[in-house]
Amino acid sequence: MGEENLPTARDDSGLPTIGDWLSNWLGFQLPTVPLPQTARNLDKAVGKILLAAGENAEARIKANTGKQRAKGKIDVEGLYRTEEERRKLENRAATVRVAVDELSEKPSREDAKEEIDDDWLNLYARLAEDKTSEELQSLFGKILAGELRGPGTFSLRTLQLVSTMSRDDAHRIAEFFSFVMAGSMVPVLGDLNEEIKPGLNSRILMEELGIATSANPIGGLSLTFEFGPHSRSPIAGSGVGIVIANDTDIAVKVQIECQVLTSPGRELIAIANPEKPPLEYLKALAKKVFEIIRSERAADLRGGKIRVAAVQFLAGSHGQQTQEIYVPTDPQT
């Protein structure tokens, strides 16, 4: 079915949008999006993804509009010619439903800056049609919602990576993300062969999947964090973090060996909403940061001019208010 056969988006004449039209025949209520470009992106995406059912789809759609449908239910009866077509359409529709729910439940304050890309939508439709598990449909739907709000947020490479994931892969990635700090890295705190969480096997899998760089600590990567004079700054994770209070006139620098997230990894963690890491992991990170600072600024630590603490960010505080849950001390004092 050619794009020229699709209904046009609403214009000054008040013609219905593609979304309005699809809501009528699919029994799938699309939200009213007050942001013009985001609304156009939603119309375009729904049209391309749900009408990718092959030739004569429009005729089958129109023949199906008289059917009674339950409110909010996706009814695809009559919009397919084979059971395989039905399966693919239902899978695509399920991911669109997740995206619609995301737009409704988490409305954006800023409009999309540009139109969503045709090639991106075409690839999305082909990949989403084979996702049958709720976990992967949910992941695809959240990716679509992010792309509707900000075209270019998720690369074609990330789409292809997600398409090769199994349910177990997705679960392991979600677990791994709970250990990410500063939005981009998972610290290496000691001998990986003895690490309990996230664990060497998990780190190697993330490298194989293209989520993170090599887990090898020998010649591996490290990131340097700098904390300015008279500052109180965090290395933040999911709901928790390490806060360094520096009451001296000299900046504090902390270099941490780590496994760094790849571009797809950074894109995916933005929608992952990971769990908090285990307390023992957070304590180990606080001790590691403390030891790094002590190697050069022991006197300032002993004098209380530099302080390290593991903290929990309080709900609704946006990282401004914290509650200390662990403070490492110098065993030599």
N, C-alpha and C positions, 0 to 999 in steps of 0.2 A: 504494500500500500504506500503510495507516494505521499510526501509531506504536503503536497498541494491539495490533497483531498481532506486534510484535517480542518476542523473549524478554526477560524481565526480568533486571536485574542481580542478581548473587549477593546473597542476604540471609542471615539467621541460619539458614535451613533448609538452606543449602548448595546451593541451586539454581545451575546454571551461569550465568555472566555471558554477555552478548551476545558478548563476545570469545571465550569458550570455545566457544560454539555456532558462531561464524563460523570459528574455527580448524578445526573438524571438517569443515565442508562446503567450505571454500575452499582447503584445503591451505596455509594461510597462518598460520604459527605466531606468535601474538602473545606479547609478553613478559609475564612476571609482574612487575607494577609494585607495589612494597611500599608505595606512598603511596596511601591510600584514595581521595581525591578525584581524583587524577590517573588512577588506574585506572578510576574511574567515567567520567571524561571520555573516556578511550580507548574504553571500551565504547560510550558514546553516539555518539562520532564515527564509529567503524567501522560501527556500525549504520546511521547516517543516510547516510553517504557511500557505502558499498558496497551498501546495500539501496535506493538511490534508482534502482532499475531499472524502476520502473513497477508496475502491478497484476500480481498473481499471481506476484510475485517469490519469495515464500516457498514457494509450491508447486513452482516450478522448482528452488529451492535444495534442498528436501527430496528431490526426485526425482533429484538429482545426487549425493547423499551417498555412494552406493555405488561411485562411480568410483574407480579407482586413481589416486593423485596422487604426483608426485615431492615429496620433502620440501623445504619452503621455496618451492615453485613456486606462483604464482597461477594456478589453473585455473578459468577462467570458462565453460568449455564447458557448454552447456545452461542457462545463466542469462540468456539473451537470446533475443529473438525475431527480431531483424534484425541485419544486420551493423553498422548504425549504433549499436544498443544495445550490441553487443559492443565496439565501439571506445570508446564512452564509459565503459563499465564497466572496461575494461582501463586506461584513462587514470586513472580515479579510484583504482583499486586500486594503480597504480604510485606515486601520490603518497602513499597510505597506507603502502605498504611503506617509502618513504623516511622517513616520520615514525616508524614502528616502529623502524627502524634507528637513528634519532637518539636515541630514548628508551633503546634498549639500549646504545648506545655512549657516550652522554653522560648518565648517570643524574643526576637532580636530587636534592639533599639535602633540599629543602623541598617539601612537598606543595602542590598548587594550592589557592588560597584560596576558590575558588568553582566553580560548575558552568559548563561551556562553553555559550555562548549558542546557542539553536536557530536564530535568524536568521543568525548567523555561519556555522553549519554548512550551512544550506540554500544560502546564497550560495556557499560554498566548493565544495560538491558540483556546483553548476551550472557554475562557472568551471573547476574542475579537469578536468571530463570532456572538454574540448576541447584540453587540453595534451598534445601528442604528442611533443615533443622532450624528451630526457633532462634537458637543462639546466633547462627550465621545470618539469618534473615534480619535479626535485630541489628547486627553489626553493619550489614549492608545498608539498612534503612538509616542508621545514624550517619553513615558516610554520605548518603544522598542528602540528608538534611543539612549537613555542614557545607556541601557543595552548592546547594541552593542559596544559602546565605552568603557564601563567599566563593565564587568560582575560582578554582586553582588551589583551594584548601587541601584537596586530596589528589595526588598525582595519578596518572595512569599506571605507573609502577606500583603504587600502593594498592590500587584496584586489583591488579593482576596477582599481587602477593596474597591479598585476602582471598582471592578466588581459589587458591591452592590449599588453603587451610582446612584442616579437619576440625571437628568439634573439640577434640582433645587438644589440638594445637591452640585453638582460641582460648581454651581454659588455661593452658599453661602460660600463654602470653599475658592473660589477665593477672595471673598470680605473679609473674615476673614484674609487671608494671607496679605492683605495690612496693617494690624495693627501689624504685626510681627516685632520685633526688635531683633537685634543681631542674626538673622537667626534661633532663637529657642524659642522665648517667646513673649507673648502679655501681657504687663504690666497691673496690676490692679491699677487704679488711684484713686478709691474712692468707694462709695456705688454702687454696681452693679445694684441695683434696680433703680437707677437714671441715669445709664450710657446710653447715646444715641447711641454711636458707640464704639466698635462693638455691644454692647448690650448683656444683660443677655441671651436672647433666643438664640442668635448666639453662645455664649460661651457654653451653655448647649448642643446645637446640635453638636458642635465640639467634646465635650466629648463623646456623644453618638456614633458618627461616628468613634471614635478612632483616631481623628486628634490631639487632645490636652488633657492635664490632666484636673482634676476637676477645675471648675470655682469657687468653694467655697473659699472665701478669709479667712475664719476661719480655721486655721490649714493648710492652703494651702502652696504652694511652693513659694520660693523666690530665686532669683539669686543675687550674689554679684559681682559687677564690681570694679576692682581696677585700678586706674590711677596713674602711677608712678610720682615721682618728676620731675619737669621741662618737662612735656609732654603735648601733645595736642591730645586727643584720642576721637573717636566717639563711640556712641552706635548707630549703623547704621540700618536703615530700608530701604524701597524701595524708593531710590532716595533722601531720606531725613534722618535726624538723629539728635541726641543730641551730641554736642561736649563739652567736659570738658577740659579747659585749666588750668593746675596746674603748677604755677610758684613758688611753695614752695619746701622745701627740704623733705617734708613728703608726702607719698602716700595718695590719696583720695580714700575712699571706699564708695560705694553706694550699698545698698541692696534694691532690688525692688521686691515687691510682684507681682506675675505673674502667668499666665496660660502657661505651657510649652508644646511645640510641642512633640508629640510622635515620635518614629522612622519613621513610615509611613508619619507623617506630615512633618518631616524634609526632607525626600526623595522627597516628592511631591513639596514642596516650591522651591526646586532647579530648577524645570522646569516651575514654575507657572508664572513667570514674572508679579508679582502683581502690581496693581496701587499704587500711592502714597496715604498715609493716609490723612484724612482731616486735615486742618491746625489747627483747634481747638483741635484735639486730640494731635497733636505734641506740641502745646503750653502747654496743660495740663501736658504732660510728662516732658517738660522742667521745669515747675513750681514744679512738684513733685521731680525731681532730685535736684533742687535748694533748696527746703525745707529740704530734707534729709541731704544735705551737711551743710546747715545753722545750723542744730541742734547741730553740733559738731565743725564747722569751720566758724562761723559767722564773726569773725574778719578778716579772710583771704578773705572772700567774699566782705566784706565792703572795704577792702584795695585794691581790684582788683587783689590779688594774685591768686585767684581761680575765674574762669569765666565759666558760663554755657550759651550755646546758642543753639537754634534750627536752623538747617542749611539745605540748599539744596545742594546736590552734583552736581557739574557742569558736563555736558555731556562730556564724553571722559576723565575725570580727574581721574577715578578709585578711587574716594574718597579722592584724594590728595588736590583738590581745592574745596572750599565751599563758599557759599554765605549765610550770616546770614539773617534769616527771622523773628527771635524773640529772645529777650534777657530778661529773667525774672529779676525783681529787688526786693529788700527787701523793703516791705511797711513801715518798721520802720525807714528807712533812709530818 
